[in-house]
């Protein structure tokens, strides 16, 4: 059995009101410029570049052979697979596992994105070596630790230098949701350090850079997942302090804003399980940020589209309450209708695990999407 993407218990306090009693989507404030809930940008969109993410750690946790799992994904012909350089693992064991993944990708011609920094794909979010653990208070900015700042810049430099000659790399990702508080301590990474990491990478390689943010869920979640908390300016509709706007601010022309989009999140409160749903404007809000990026001559991808359950407890991971395989296609269509041409489905290890236990429905749902979008152009660096 496996853990959900992030333990939902961390959301309970911050989302107490919306989780305890099912509530209709909050009415937008009259002065807030919000996107229309069901506005469709593309009614008959062209095929999308469909990708996914992969973590050998999570595959191993689920009892899979991580090498065979990765080869299974390669055989599905995703346009891109996103990988992560886990800093604590590299510090303790070296680059052997990542070398294998990048060499295998090059041999098979599998395009990849590599995420670098202290924050990686999946729980516990931060992968800082034991010797560099900061004393930052809960909810704080870890980039205020001077030793950690210097060390992570060195790690970015070392990792990019090691892999920049690999032709299968189509883009780099700097950190993972850096401006969103996350992990057991709900730390975040300050914009200044993020900009330094981006600059370090750009000094070494010319490929596009991705900075991603957790996308719009609902009003209460958005306010509590923002490092500023219940910020009056954001409630009034001003966007300059949002993770999306700050991410765009550190990116250059042709770089990529990544949005991580989830619509169903399980929770437990007072011994009862439930599911919180995204507001009806979740897709439109993602499309809004795509439009903002395009106006700045930047790209926008969905770097995580929910295609795996987000459960309140590990006990229901095999019999999920939050989402089912049949939901994947509809969610993908809603994102594609907002004009996104590159969409990475989250949950590859889960699909393979379910299939290995006799339930291929998740894998089949993804294969259906891949088949329908097979005509999309290849990603090139």
C-alpha contacts under 8 A as a table, 3 or more apart, distances in Angstrom:
res1	aa1	res2	aa2	distance
1	X	62	X	6.13
1	X	314	X	7.01
1	X	315	X	7.94
1	X	317	X	6.97
1	X	318	X	7.23
2	X	61	X	6.82
2	X	62	X	5.93
2	X	314	X	6.25
2	X	317	X	6.75
3	X	6	X	7.52
3	X	7	X	7.31
3	X	313	X	7.63
3	X	314	X	5.29
3	X	317	X	7.31
4	X	7	X	6.10
4	X	8	X	7.91
4	X	309	X	7.01
4	X	310	X	5.25
4	X	311	X	5.71
4	X	312	X	7.74
4	X	313	X	7.50
4	X	314	X	6.68
4	X	317	X	7.12
5	X	122	X	6.06
5	X	123	X	6.21
5	X	310	X	6.17
6	X	122	X	7.30
6	X	123	X	5.61
6	X	124	X	7.51
6	X	183	X	7.86
6	X	310	X	7.51
7	X	10	X	6.24
7	X	311	X	7.91
7	X	312	X	6.97
7	X	313	X	7.60
8	X	11	X	5.39
8	X	12	X	7.01
8	X	265	X	7.51
8	X	266	X	6.48
8	X	267	X	5.43
8	X	268	X	7.48
8	X	310	X	7.74
8	X	311	X	6.98
8	X	312	X	5.25
8	X	313	X	7.65
9	X	12	X	5.35
9	X	267	X	6.52
9	X	268	X	6.64
9	X	312	X	6.95
10	X	13	X	7.09
10	X	14	X	7.95
10	X	184	X	7.87
11	X	14	X	5.54
11	X	15	X	5.94
11	X	267	X	7.53
12	X	15	X	5.32
12	X	16	X	5.51
12	X	19	X	7.35
12	X	267	X	6.78
12	X	268	X	7.18
12	X	269	X	6.82
13	X	16	X	5.16
14	X	221	X	7.57
14	X	224	X	6.06
15	X	18	X	5.60
15	X	19	X	5.93
15	X	220	X	6.47
15	X	221	X	6.44
15	X	224	X	7.69
16	X	19	X	5.28
16	X	20	X	5.87
17	X	20	X	5.52
17	X	21	X	6.59
18	X	21	X	5.87
18	X	22	X	6.18
18	X	23	X	6.15
18	X	220	X	7.38
18	X	276	X	7.51
19	X	22	X	6.41
19	X	267	X	7.30
19	X	269	X	7.79
19	X	274	X	7.45
19	X	275	X	7.63
19	X	276	X	6.21
20	X	269	X	7.09
22	X	276	X	7.78
23	X	26	X	7.97
25	X	218	X	7.44
25	X	279	X	5.42
25	X	280	X	6.95
26	X	219	X	6.99
26	X	279	X	7.95
28	X	32	X	6.62
28	X	34	X	7.14
29	X	32	X	5.28
29	X	236	X	7.19
31	X	236	X	6.83
31	X	237	X	7.22
32	X	235	X	7.79
32	X	236	X	5.60
32	X	237	X	4.28
32	X	238	X	7.59
33	X	237	X	6.03
34	X	237	X	7.43
34	X	285	X	7.53
35	X	39	X	7.59
35	X	281	X	7.08
35	X	284	X	5.73
35	X	285	X	5.87
35	X	288	X	6.49
36	X	39	X	5.31
36	X	281	X	6.66
36	X	284	X	6.29
37	X	280	X	5.63
37	X	281	X	3.90
37	X	282	X	7.37
37	X	283	X	7.55
37	X	284	X	5.69
37	X	285	X	7.98
38	X	280	X	7.54
38	X	281	X	6.66
38	X	283	X	7.74
38	X	284	X	6.43
39	X	284	X	6.17
40	X	43	X	6.35
40	X	284	X	7.64
40	X	337	X	5.60
40	X	338	X	5.81
41	X	287	X	7.85
41	X	337	X	5.76
41	X	338	X	4.93
41	X	339	X	5.95
42	X	45	X	5.28
42	X	336	X	7.65
42	X	337	X	4.79
42	X	338	X	6.20
42	X	339	X	5.86
43	X	337	X	6.10
44	X	337	X	7.59
45	X	336	X	6.88
45	X	337	X	6.44
45	X	339	X	7.24
46	X	376	X	7.57
47	X	341	X	7.58
47	X	372	X	7.21
47	X	373	X	4.47
47	X	374	X	7.10
47	X	375	X	6.07
47	X	376	X	4.92
48	X	336	X	7.30
48	X	340	X	7.46
48	X	341	X	4.72
48	X	342	X	5.69
48	X	343	X	7.04
48	X	373	X	5.66
48	X	376	X	5.48
49	X	78	X	7.85
49	X	79	X	5.65
49	X	80	X	7.88
49	X	341	X	5.94
49	X	342	X	4.60
49	X	343	X	6.33
49	X	373	X	7.04
49	X	376	X	5.54
49	X	377	X	6.97
49	X	378	X	7.29
49	X	379	X	7.57
50	X	78	X	5.90
50	X	79	X	5.63
50	X	80	X	7.13
50	X	342	X	5.99
50	X	343	X	5.17
50	X	344	X	5.72
50	X	345	X	7.35
50	X	369	X	7.97
50	X	370	X	6.58
50	X	373	X	7.26
51	X	78	X	5.01
51	X	79	X	5.33
51	X	80	X	4.65
51	X	81	X	5.59
51	X	82	X	7.74
51	X	342	X	7.36
51	X	343	X	6.02
51	X	344	X	4.11
51	X	345	X	6.11
52	X	78	X	7.10
52	X	80	X	6.64
52	X	81	X	5.02
52	X	82	X	6.23
52	X	304	X	7.69
52	X	343	X	7.94
52	X	344	X	4.40
52	X	345	X	4.72
52	X	346	X	5.87
52	X	347	X	7.67
52	X	348	X	6.71
53	X	81	X	5.22
53	X	82	X	4.36
53	X	83	X	6.12
53	X	304	X	7.98
53	X	344	X	6.97
53	X	345	X	7.18
53	X	346	X	6.13
53	X	347	X	7.36
53	X	348	X	6.67
54	X	70	X	7.49
54	X	81	X	6.82
54	X	82	X	6.24
54	X	83	X	5.73
54	X	348	X	6.37
54	X	349	X	6.89
55	X	58	X	5.37
55	X	59	X	6.30
55	X	83	X	6.70
55	X	84	X	7.27
55	X	121	X	7.28
55	X	122	X	7.98
55	X	349	X	7.52
56	X	59	X	5.01
56	X	60	X	6.02
56	X	66	X	5.18
56	X	67	X	7.83
57	X	60	X	5.24
57	X	61	X	6.18
57	X	66	X	7.88
58	X	61	X	4.91
58	X	62	X	6.28
58	X	349	X	6.78
59	X	62	X	5.19
59	X	63	X	6.55
59	X	64	X	5.26
59	X	65	X	7.02
59	X	66	X	5.53
59	X	69	X	7.30
59	X	349	X	5.35
59	X	353	X	8.00
60	X	63	X	5.05
60	X	64	X	5.14
60	X	65	X	6.25
60	X	66	X	5.89
61	X	64	X	7.36
62	X	349	X	7.71
62	X	350	X	8.00
62	X	353	X	6.62
63	X	353	X	7.88
64	X	68	X	7.86
64	X	69	X	6.73
64	X	353	X	7.02
65	X	68	X	5.44
65	X	69	X	6.06
66	X	69	X	4.89
66	X	70	X	6.11
67	X	70	X	5.20
67	X	71	X	6.30
68	X	71	X	5.03
68	X	72	X	6.15
69	X	72	X	5.07
69	X	73	X	6.50
69	X	349	X	7.53
69	X	352	X	7.19
70	X	73	X	5.12
70	X	74	X	6.31
71	X	74	X	4.94
71	X	75	X	6.23
72	X	75	X	5.14
72	X	76	X	6.67
73	X	76	X	5.17
73	X	77	X	7.10
73	X	78	X	7.31
73	X	348	X	7.83
74	X	77	X	5.51
74	X	78	X	6.85
74	X	105	X	7.98
74	X	108	X	7.54
74	X	110	X	6.46
76	X	367	X	7.47
76	X	370	X	7.95
77	X	110	X	7.63
78	X	81	X	6.73
78	X	110	X	7.79
78	X	370	X	7.37
79	X	110	X	7.56
79	X	111	X	6.47
79	X	378	X	6.16
79	X	379	X	6.42
80	X	110	X	6.86
80	X	111	X	4.85
80	X	112	X	5.06
80	X	113	X	6.95
80	X	344	X	7.88
80	X	379	X	7.30
81	X	110	X	7.57
81	X	111	X	6.53
81	X	112	X	4.77
81	X	113	X	6.28
81	X	344	X	7.94
82	X	112	X	5.53
82	X	113	X	4.56
82	X	114	X	5.91
82	X	115	X	7.36
83	X	112	X	7.04
83	X	113	X	6.08
83	X	114	X	4.93
83	X	115	X	6.15
83	X	121	X	7.82
84	X	114	X	5.50
84	X	115	X	4.57
84	X	116	X	6.35
84	X	120	X	5.88
84	X	121	X	6.18
85	X	90	X	7.45
85	X	98	X	6.93
85	X	114	X	6.96
85	X	115	X	6.04
85	X	116	X	5.39
85	X	117	X	7.44
85	X	120	X	7.11
85	X	159	X	7.88
86	X	89	X	5.48
86	X	90	X	6.26
86	X	116	X	7.63
86	X	117	X	7.91
86	X	118	X	7.52
86	X	119	X	7.95
86	X	120	X	6.16
86	X	127	X	5.99
87	X	90	X	5.12
87	X	91	X	6.02
87	X	117	X	7.02
87	X	118	X	6.14
87	X	127	X	5.60
87	X	128	X	6.03
87	X	129	X	6.55
87	X	155	X	7.62
88	X	91	X	5.05
88	X	92	X	6.22
88	X	127	X	5.29
88	X	128	X	5.26
88	X	129	X	4.25
88	X	130	X	7.24
89	X	92	X	5.14
89	X	93	X	5.69
89	X	94	X	6.97
89	X	127	X	7.96
89	X	129	X	7.80
90	X	93	X	5.27
90	X	94	X	4.29
90	X	95	X	5.38
91	X	94	X	5.93
91	X	129	X	6.43
92	X	129	X	7.85
93	X	96	X	7.43
95	X	98	X	5.35
95	X	99	X	5.80
96	X	99	X	5.02
96	X	100	X	6.27
97	X	100	X	5.18
97	X	101	X	6.46
98	X	101	X	5.05
98	X	102	X	6.15
99	X	102	X	5.28
99	X	103	X	5.90
100	X	103	X	5.18
100	X	104	X	5.85
101	X	104	X	5.14
101	X	105	X	6.07
102	X	105	X	5.02
102	X	106	X	6.17
102	X	163	X	8.00
102	X	166	X	7.55
102	X	168	X	7.99
103	X	106	X	5.07
103	X	107	X	6.17
104	X	107	X	5.08
104	X	108	X	6.22
105	X	108	X	5.25
105	X	109	X	5.73
105	X	110	X	4.74
105	X	111	X	6.88
105	X	112	X	7.38
105	X	168	X	6.72
106	X	109	X	5.06
106	X	110	X	6.39
106	X	111	X	7.92
106	X	166	X	7.01
106	X	167	X	6.99
106	X	168	X	5.58
107	X	110	X	7.87
109	X	168	X	6.44
110	X	168	X	6.32
111	X	168	X	4.67
111	X	169	X	5.90
111	X	170	X	6.29
111	X	379	X	7.20
111	X	380	X	7.95
112	X	168	X	6.00
112	X	169	X	5.01
112	X	170	X	6.05
112	X	171	X	7.40
113	X	169	X	5.79
113	X	170	X	6.00
113	X	171	X	5.12
113	X	172	X	5.49
113	X	173	X	6.81
114	X	169	X	7.30
114	X	171	X	7.02
114	X	172	X	5.14
114	X	173	X	5.92
115	X	120	X	6.87
115	X	172	X	5.91
115	X	173	X	4.26
115	X	174	X	5.72
115	X	175	X	6.21
115	X	176	X	7.20
116	X	119	X	7.68
116	X	120	X	7.25
116	X	156	X	6.07
116	X	159	X	7.36
116	X	172	X	7.53
116	X	173	X	6.25
116	X	174	X	5.32
116	X	175	X	5.63
117	X	120	X	7.05
117	X	152	X	6.22
117	X	153	X	7.92
117	X	155	X	7.03
117	X	156	X	6.00
117	X	174	X	6.14
117	X	175	X	4.81
117	X	176	X	8.00
117	X	197	X	7.99
118	X	126	X	5.78
118	X	127	X	5.47
118	X	128	X	5.62
118	X	152	X	6.50
118	X	175	X	6.43
119	X	125	X	5.43
119	X	126	X	4.35
119	X	127	X	5.81
119	X	128	X	7.76
119	X	175	X	5.09
119	X	176	X	5.39
119	X	177	X	7.81
119	X	178	X	6.95
120	X	125	X	5.57
120	X	126	X	6.24
120	X	127	X	6.49
120	X	175	X	6.34
120	X	176	X	5.47
121	X	125	X	6.42
121	X	176	X	6.50
122	X	125	X	5.48
123	X	126	X	7.71
123	X	183	X	6.71
124	X	127	X	7.37
124	X	183	X	5.09
124	X	184	X	6.81
125	X	176	X	7.85
125	X	182	X	6.57
125	X	183	X	5.30
126	X	183	X	6.67
128	X	132	X	6.47
128	X	133	X	6.24
129	X	132	X	5.44
129	X	133	X	6.54
130	X	133	X	5.49
132	X	147	X	7.50
132	X	148	X	6.19
133	X	148	X	7.92
134	X	142	X	6.81
134	X	145	X	6.51
134	X	148	X	7.20
136	X	140	X	5.97
136	X	141	X	6.99
136	X	142	X	5.83
136	X	145	X	7.56
136	X	187	X	7.92
137	X	140	X	5.41
137	X	185	X	7.62
138	X	185	X	4.71
138	X	186	X	5.95
138	X	187	X	6.30
139	X	181	X	6.66
139	X	185	X	6.17
139	X	186	X	4.75
139	X	187	X	4.85
139	X	188	X	7.17
139	X	227	X	7.60
140	X	186	X	7.34
140	X	187	X	5.14
140	X	188	X	6.41
141	X	144	X	6.01
141	X	187	X	5.86
141	X	188	X	5.09
141	X	189	X	5.43
141	X	190	X	5.87
142	X	145	X	5.92
142	X	148	X	7.88
142	X	187	X	6.29
142	X	188	X	6.27
142	X	189	X	5.75
142	X	190	X	7.43
143	X	146	X	7.16
143	X	148	X	6.91
143	X	149	X	5.73
143	X	188	X	7.98
143	X	189	X	5.50
143	X	190	X	5.75
143	X	193	X	6.26
144	X	149	X	7.42
144	X	190	X	7.84
145	X	148	X	5.38
145	X	149	X	6.20
146	X	149	X	5.07
146	X	150	X	6.39
147	X	150	X	5.40
147	X	151	X	6.19
148	X	151	X	5.06
148	X	152	X	6.06
149	X	152	X	5.52
149	X	153	X	6.42
149	X	193	X	7.02
150	X	153	X	5.37
150	X	154	X	6.43
151	X	154	X	5.10
151	X	155	X	6.27
152	X	155	X	4.84
152	X	156	X	6.17
153	X	156	X	5.14
153	X	157	X	6.18
153	X	196	X	7.69
153	X	197	X	6.00
153	X	200	X	7.15
154	X	157	X	5.06
154	X	158	X	6.06
155	X	158	X	5.09
155	X	159	X	6.04
156	X	159	X	5.28
156	X	160	X	6.01
156	X	197	X	6.98
156	X	200	X	7.34
156	X	201	X	6.88
157	X	160	X	5.44
157	X	161	X	6.02
157	X	200	X	6.52
157	X	201	X	6.62
157	X	204	X	7.69
158	X	161	X	5.23
158	X	162	X	6.21
159	X	162	X	5.10
159	X	163	X	6.46
160	X	163	X	5.42
160	X	164	X	5.53
160	X	201	X	6.71
160	X	204	X	7.10
160	X	205	X	7.68
161	X	164	X	5.63
161	X	204	X	6.88
162	X	165	X	7.67
163	X	166	X	5.54
164	X	167	X	7.94
164	X	169	X	7.64
164	X	204	X	7.89
164	X	205	X	6.53
166	X	169	X	5.98
167	X	170	X	7.68
169	X	172	X	7.57
169	X	381	X	6.78
170	X	207	X	6.70
170	X	208	X	7.49
170	X	379	X	6.81
170	X	380	X	5.61
170	X	381	X	4.04
171	X	207	X	5.41
171	X	208	X	4.99
171	X	209	X	5.84
171	X	210	X	7.09
171	X	381	X	6.42
172	X	207	X	7.00
172	X	208	X	6.45
172	X	209	X	4.97
172	X	210	X	6.02
173	X	176	X	7.40
173	X	209	X	5.63
173	X	210	X	4.41
173	X	211	X	5.93
173	X	212	X	7.91
174	X	194	X	7.64
174	X	197	X	7.01
174	X	198	X	6.54
174	X	209	X	6.97
174	X	210	X	6.27
174	X	211	X	5.75
175	X	178	X	5.61
175	X	194	X	7.91
175	X	211	X	7.08
176	X	211	X	7.23
176	X	212	X	6.24
176	X	213	X	7.57
177	X	180	X	5.55
177	X	211	X	7.27
177	X	212	X	5.13
177	X	213	X	4.52
177	X	214	X	6.22
178	X	181	X	7.68
178	X	188	X	5.93
178	X	189	X	5.17
178	X	190	X	7.68
178	X	194	X	7.54
178	X	211	X	7.92
178	X	212	X	7.48
178	X	213	X	7.23
179	X	188	X	5.48
179	X	189	X	5.59
179	X	190	X	6.63
179	X	191	X	7.15
179	X	213	X	7.00
179	X	226	X	7.91
179	X	227	X	7.19
179	X	243	X	5.56
179	X	246	X	7.91
179	X	247	X	7.71
180	X	188	X	5.76
180	X	189	X	7.89
180	X	213	X	6.77
180	X	214	X	6.89
180	X	225	X	6.21
180	X	226	X	5.91
180	X	227	X	6.19
180	X	243	X	6.63
181	X	186	X	4.61
181	X	187	X	4.95
181	X	188	X	4.56
181	X	225	X	6.29
181	X	226	X	6.85
181	X	227	X	5.87
182	X	185	X	6.96
182	X	186	X	4.13
182	X	187	X	5.69
182	X	188	X	6.69
183	X	186	X	5.00
183	X	187	X	6.77
188	X	227	X	7.27
189	X	193	X	7.10
189	X	194	X	6.90
190	X	193	X	5.73
190	X	194	X	6.38
191	X	194	X	4.95
191	X	195	X	6.08
191	X	246	X	7.17
191	X	250	X	7.84
192	X	195	X	5.21
192	X	196	X	6.40
193	X	196	X	4.94
193	X	197	X	6.22
194	X	197	X	5.11
194	X	198	X	6.27
194	X	250	X	7.52
195	X	198	X	5.08
195	X	199	X	6.13
195	X	250	X	5.42
196	X	199	X	5.01
196	X	200	X	6.08
197	X	200	X	5.04
197	X	201	X	6.27
198	X	201	X	5.20
198	X	202	X	6.16
198	X	209	X	7.45
198	X	250	X	7.35
198	X	251	X	7.76
199	X	202	X	5.05
199	X	203	X	6.15
200	X	203	X	5.26
200	X	204	X	6.86
201	X	204	X	5.36
201	X	205	X	6.29
202	X	205	X	5.26
202	X	206	X	6.02
202	X	207	X	7.92
203	X	206	X	7.89
207	X	381	X	5.94
208	X	254	X	6.63
208	X	255	X	4.83
208	X	256	X	6.79
208	X	381	X	7.39
209	X	251	X	7.24
209	X	255	X	5.10
209	X	256	X	6.01
210	X	251	X	7.84
210	X	255	X	6.25
210	X	256	X	4.62
210	X	257	X	5.79
210	X	258	X	6.23
211	X	247	X	5.90
211	X	248	X	7.71
211	X	251	X	7.51
211	X	256	X	6.65
211	X	257	X	5.51
211	X	258	X	5.81
212	X	244	X	7.61
212	X	247	X	6.90
212	X	257	X	5.73
212	X	258	X	3.93
212	X	259	X	5.48
212	X	260	X	7.11
212	X	303	X	7.25
213	X	243	X	5.93
213	X	244	X	5.90
213	X	247	X	7.33
213	X	257	X	7.96
213	X	258	X	6.25
213	X	259	X	5.28
213	X	260	X	6.16
214	X	243	X	7.79
214	X	259	X	5.94
214	X	260	X	4.78
214	X	261	X	6.69
215	X	244	X	7.90
215	X	259	X	5.35
215	X	260	X	5.18
215	X	261	X	5.20
215	X	262	X	7.56
215	X	286	X	6.80
216	X	222	X	6.19
216	X	261	X	7.19
216	X	278	X	7.93
216	X	282	X	5.78
216	X	285	X	6.54
216	X	286	X	7.08
217	X	221	X	6.25
217	X	222	X	6.31
217	X	261	X	7.67
217	X	262	X	6.88
217	X	263	X	6.56
217	X	277	X	7.75
217	X	278	X	4.64
217	X	279	X	6.10
217	X	282	X	5.98
218	X	221	X	5.40
218	X	222	X	5.92
218	X	277	X	7.86
218	X	278	X	5.29
218	X	279	X	4.85
218	X	282	X	7.48
219	X	222	X	5.23
219	X	223	X	6.33
219	X	279	X	7.70
220	X	223	X	5.29
220	X	224	X	6.34
221	X	224	X	5.22
221	X	225	X	5.85
222	X	225	X	5.26
222	X	226	X	6.18
223	X	226	X	5.39
223	X	228	X	7.74
223	X	229	X	5.31
223	X	230	X	5.07
223	X	231	X	6.98
223	X	234	X	7.81
224	X	227	X	7.45
224	X	228	X	7.93
224	X	229	X	4.90
224	X	230	X	6.42
225	X	229	X	6.94
226	X	229	X	5.32
226	X	230	X	7.95
226	X	242	X	7.08
226	X	243	X	7.17
228	X	231	X	5.80
230	X	234	X	7.92
230	X	235	X	7.61
231	X	234	X	5.53
231	X	235	X	6.39
232	X	235	X	5.02
232	X	236	X	6.22
233	X	236	X	5.11
233	X	237	X	6.55
233	X	238	X	5.44
233	X	239	X	7.81
234	X	237	X	5.04
234	X	238	X	5.01
234	X	239	X	6.11
234	X	241	X	7.43
234	X	242	X	7.51
235	X	238	X	7.37
238	X	241	X	7.70
239	X	242	X	5.39
239	X	245	X	6.54
240	X	245	X	5.59
240	X	246	X	6.96
241	X	245	X	6.52
241	X	246	X	6.40
242	X	245	X	5.32
242	X	246	X	6.18
243	X	246	X	5.13
243	X	247	X	5.89
244	X	247	X	5.13
244	X	248	X	6.29
244	X	257	X	7.62
244	X	259	X	8.00
244	X	289	X	7.38
245	X	248	X	5.15
245	X	249	X	6.24
246	X	249	X	4.93
246	X	250	X	6.87
247	X	250	X	5.66
247	X	251	X	6.79
247	X	257	X	6.92
248	X	251	X	5.23
248	X	257	X	6.29
248	X	293	X	7.10
251	X	255	X	5.80
251	X	256	X	7.30
251	X	257	X	7.86
251	X	298	X	7.92
252	X	255	X	5.47
252	X	298	X	7.18
253	X	296	X	7.22
253	X	297	X	5.46
253	X	298	X	5.31
254	X	297	X	6.01
254	X	298	X	4.46
254	X	299	X	5.89
255	X	298	X	5.35
255	X	299	X	5.97
256	X	298	X	5.92
256	X	299	X	4.53
256	X	300	X	5.23
256	X	301	X	6.75
257	X	293	X	7.02
257	X	298	X	7.36
257	X	299	X	6.17
257	X	300	X	4.67
257	X	301	X	6.29
258	X	300	X	5.87
258	X	301	X	4.97
258	X	302	X	5.49
258	X	303	X	5.20
259	X	286	X	7.26
259	X	300	X	7.61
259	X	301	X	6.39
259	X	302	X	4.73
259	X	303	X	5.58
259	X	304	X	6.75
260	X	302	X	5.94
260	X	303	X	5.53
260	X	304	X	4.37
260	X	305	X	6.14
261	X	302	X	7.07
261	X	304	X	5.88
261	X	305	X	5.02
261	X	306	X	6.28
262	X	265	X	7.53
262	X	278	X	7.46
262	X	304	X	7.94
262	X	305	X	6.32
262	X	306	X	5.05
263	X	277	X	5.70
263	X	278	X	4.66
263	X	282	X	7.60
263	X	306	X	7.20
264	X	275	X	6.44
264	X	276	X	5.89
264	X	277	X	4.89
264	X	278	X	6.40
264	X	309	X	7.89
264	X	310	X	6.95
264	X	322	X	5.50
264	X	323	X	6.44
265	X	275	X	5.50
265	X	276	X	5.25
265	X	277	X	6.60
265	X	309	X	7.87
265	X	310	X	5.23
265	X	311	X	6.53
265	X	312	X	7.66
265	X	322	X	5.98
266	X	273	X	7.18
266	X	274	X	5.73
266	X	275	X	4.26
266	X	276	X	6.16
266	X	310	X	5.74
266	X	311	X	4.49
266	X	312	X	4.45
266	X	321	X	7.31
266	X	322	X	5.52
267	X	273	X	5.73
267	X	274	X	5.40
267	X	275	X	5.91
267	X	276	X	7.21
267	X	311	X	6.88
267	X	312	X	4.32
267	X	313	X	7.87
268	X	271	X	6.26
268	X	272	X	5.39
268	X	273	X	4.39
268	X	274	X	6.29
268	X	312	X	5.56
268	X	313	X	7.71
269	X	272	X	5.29
269	X	273	X	6.55
273	X	312	X	6.65
274	X	312	X	7.63
274	X	321	X	7.98
275	X	321	X	7.36
275	X	322	X	5.79
278	X	281	X	7.95
278	X	282	X	6.28
279	X	282	X	5.64
280	X	283	X	7.72
281	X	284	X	5.16
281	X	285	X	5.98
282	X	285	X	5.30
282	X	286	X	6.49
283	X	286	X	5.14
283	X	287	X	6.28
283	X	334	X	6.29
283	X	335	X	5.95
283	X	338	X	6.94
284	X	287	X	4.93
284	X	288	X	6.10
284	X	338	X	6.82
285	X	288	X	4.89
285	X	289	X	6.52
286	X	289	X	5.33
286	X	290	X	6.39
286	X	335	X	7.82
286	X	338	X	7.49
287	X	290	X	4.93
287	X	291	X	6.31
287	X	335	X	7.82
287	X	338	X	4.92
287	X	339	X	6.95
287	X	340	X	7.65
288	X	291	X	5.14
288	X	292	X	6.41
289	X	292	X	4.90
289	X	293	X	6.15
289	X	300	X	7.83
290	X	293	X	5.15
290	X	294	X	6.25
290	X	299	X	7.40
290	X	300	X	5.32
290	X	301	X	7.93
290	X	339	X	7.90
290	X	340	X	7.49
291	X	294	X	5.13
291	X	295	X	6.29
292	X	295	X	5.26
292	X	296	X	6.61
293	X	296	X	5.16
293	X	297	X	6.48
293	X	298	X	4.98
293	X	299	X	5.97
293	X	300	X	6.33
294	X	297	X	4.92
294	X	298	X	5.18
294	X	299	X	6.05
294	X	300	X	7.56
295	X	298	X	7.35
300	X	340	X	7.04
300	X	342	X	7.98
301	X	340	X	6.24
301	X	341	X	7.08
301	X	342	X	5.23
301	X	343	X	6.04
301	X	344	X	7.99
302	X	305	X	6.38
302	X	340	X	7.11
302	X	342	X	6.48
302	X	343	X	4.78
302	X	344	X	6.06
303	X	343	X	6.21
303	X	344	X	5.04
303	X	345	X	7.56
304	X	343	X	7.27
304	X	344	X	5.30
304	X	345	X	5.58
304	X	346	X	5.19
305	X	331	X	7.89
305	X	332	X	7.40
305	X	343	X	6.94
305	X	344	X	6.04
305	X	345	X	4.75
305	X	346	X	5.53
306	X	309	X	7.68
306	X	328	X	7.41
306	X	331	X	7.91
306	X	345	X	6.32
306	X	346	X	5.40
306	X	347	X	7.35
307	X	325	X	7.36
307	X	327	X	7.96
307	X	328	X	5.53
307	X	345	X	5.83
307	X	346	X	5.28
307	X	347	X	5.57
308	X	323	X	7.24
308	X	324	X	7.77
308	X	325	X	7.87
308	X	346	X	6.48
308	X	347	X	4.87
308	X	350	X	6.68
308	X	351	X	7.76
309	X	317	X	7.03
309	X	320	X	6.08
309	X	321	X	7.58
309	X	322	X	5.66
309	X	323	X	5.36
309	X	324	X	7.10
310	X	322	X	6.06
310	X	323	X	7.60
311	X	314	X	6.89
311	X	316	X	6.69
311	X	317	X	6.31
311	X	320	X	6.67
311	X	321	X	6.86
311	X	322	X	6.02
312	X	316	X	7.80
313	X	316	X	5.99
313	X	317	X	7.10
314	X	317	X	5.21
315	X	318	X	7.43
316	X	319	X	4.96
316	X	320	X	5.23
316	X	321	X	7.07
317	X	320	X	5.27
318	X	354	X	7.80
320	X	323	X	6.40
320	X	324	X	6.83
321	X	324	X	7.62
323	X	327	X	6.55
324	X	327	X	5.64
324	X	328	X	7.54
324	X	362	X	7.99
325	X	328	X	5.72
325	X	361	X	6.21
325	X	362	X	4.87
325	X	365	X	6.34
326	X	329	X	6.59
326	X	330	X	7.82
326	X	362	X	7.93
326	X	365	X	6.94
327	X	330	X	5.59
327	X	331	X	6.26
328	X	331	X	5.28
328	X	332	X	6.13
328	X	365	X	6.81
328	X	366	X	7.55
329	X	332	X	5.09
329	X	333	X	6.17
329	X	365	X	6.91
329	X	366	X	7.86
329	X	369	X	6.87
330	X	333	X	5.07
330	X	334	X	6.28
331	X	334	X	5.23
331	X	335	X	6.45
332	X	335	X	5.22
332	X	336	X	6.12
333	X	336	X	5.00
333	X	337	X	6.05
334	X	337	X	5.24
334	X	338	X	6.76
335	X	338	X	5.33
335	X	339	X	7.26
335	X	340	X	6.47
336	X	339	X	5.40
336	X	340	X	5.22
336	X	341	X	6.91
336	X	343	X	7.96
337	X	340	X	7.35
340	X	343	X	6.82
345	X	348	X	7.61
347	X	350	X	5.24
347	X	351	X	6.46
348	X	351	X	5.27
348	X	352	X	6.43
349	X	352	X	5.30
349	X	353	X	6.08
350	X	353	X	4.98
350	X	354	X	6.07
351	X	354	X	5.24
351	X	355	X	6.16
351	X	360	X	7.37
351	X	362	X	5.22
351	X	363	X	5.07
352	X	355	X	5.06
352	X	356	X	6.07
352	X	360	X	7.96
352	X	363	X	6.77
353	X	356	X	5.08
353	X	357	X	6.38
354	X	357	X	5.10
354	X	358	X	6.48
354	X	359	X	5.15
354	X	360	X	6.35
354	X	362	X	7.29
355	X	358	X	5.17
355	X	359	X	4.65
355	X	360	X	4.22
355	X	361	X	7.50
355	X	362	X	7.61
355	X	363	X	6.84
356	X	359	X	7.23
356	X	360	X	7.83
359	X	362	X	7.45
360	X	363	X	5.28
360	X	364	X	5.93
361	X	364	X	5.01
361	X	365	X	6.09
362	X	365	X	5.17
362	X	366	X	6.51
363	X	366	X	5.25
363	X	367	X	6.18
364	X	367	X	4.89
364	X	368	X	6.12
365	X	368	X	5.23
365	X	369	X	6.63
366	X	369	X	5.16
366	X	370	X	6.26
367	X	370	X	4.93
367	X	371	X	6.07
368	X	371	X	5.18
368	X	372	X	6.25
369	X	372	X	5.18
369	X	373	X	6.26
370	X	373	X	5.20
370	X	374	X	5.81
371	X	374	X	5.15
372	X	375	X	7.80
373	X	376	X	5.81
